[in-house]
Amino acid sequence: MLSPSTQSYDRGSRFTLYRSIVTLREYMLVDPDTREVQLFRRGADGLFTLHDLTGREHITLDSVGCELLASDGFDGVEPEPGEQISLPV
């Protein structure tokens, strides 16, 4: 889960560091305020591709063979006042 205080770091420097881990296959960012879910998946070429999973009912993490209900990830998490929630498409 992203927090306002670490969001820039998680999207920038932390992801840069994580990309240097050759065994890392997926990196997921979840924003509880906007309900955005971004999954970065390493391809055969070694490059990460963004998969915007915002609004999806299920989220599949191939690297660990896991499928999640997106709603479970936000269960009990309320957006900050004034934040807009992304609705499913």
C-alpha positions in Angstrom: 0.0 0.0 0.0 1.2 3.4 -0.9 1.2 6.1 1.7 1.3 9.8 1.1 4.7 10.0 2.9 6.4 7.3 0.9 4.6 7.3 -2.4 7.4 9.3 -4.3 10.0 6.9 -2.9 8.0 3.8 -3.7 7.5 4.9 -7.3 11.0 6.2 -7.8 14.1 5.3 -5.9 12.7 2.1 -4.3 11.5 0.8 -7.7 14.9 1.7 -9.2 16.6 -0.4 -6.5 14.2 -3.3 -6.9 14.7 -3.4 -10.6 18.4 -4.3 -10.0 17.2 -7.6 -8.3 17.4 -10.0 -11.2 15.0 -12.5 -9.6 12.3 -9.8 -9.1 9.5 -10.6 -11.5 6.6 -8.3 -10.3 6.3 -5.1 -8.4 2.8 -3.9 -7.4 1.7 -0.5 -6.2 -1.7 -0.1 -4.5 -3.0 3.4 -3.8 -5.7 3.1 -1.1 -7.0 6.7 -1.7 -7.6 6.5 -5.4 -8.0 2.7 -5.5 -5.4 2.5 -8.3 -3.5 -0.8 -8.7 -0.4 -0.8 -10.9 1.5 -4.0 -11.5 5.0 -3.9 -13.1 5.9 -7.2 -14.7 9.4 -8.1 -16.0 9.3 -9.5 -19.5 11.6 -11.9 -21.3 13.7 -9.0 -22.4 14.3 -8.0 -18.7 12.3 -4.8 -19.0 9.3 -4.0 -16.7 5.9 -3.3 -18.3 3.1 -1.5 -16.5 -0.2 -3.3 -16.2 -2.9 -1.0 -14.9 -5.2 -3.2 -12.9 -7.4 -0.4 -11.6 -11.0 -1.4 -11.5 -10.3 -5.1 -12.1 -12.2 -7.6 -10.0 -9.3 -10.1 -9.8 -5.5 -9.5 -9.6 -3.2 -12.3 -10.7 0.4 -12.4 -9.5 2.1 -14.8 -11.8 5.4 -14.8 -9.9 3.8 -16.4 -6.9 0.9 -18.2 -8.5 -1.7 -16.2 -6.7 -5.0 -14.6 -7.6 -6.6 -12.0 -5.3 -9.9 -10.3 -5.2 -9.1 -6.6 -5.6 -11.8 -5.7 -3.0 -9.9 -7.7 -0.4 -6.9 -5.4 -0.8 -9.0 -2.4 0.1 -11.1 -4.1 2.9 -11.1 -1.8 5.9 -9.2 0.9 4.2 -10.9 4.2 3.8 -9.7 6.9 1.4 -8.4 10.2 2.7 -11.2 12.8 2.9 -11.4 14.6 -0.4 -9.7 11.9 -2.5 -11.5 10.6 -5.5 -12.1 6.8 -5.8 -11.5 5.2 -9.3 -14.5 3.2 -10.3 -14.3 -0.1 -12.3 -14.5 0.2 -16.0 
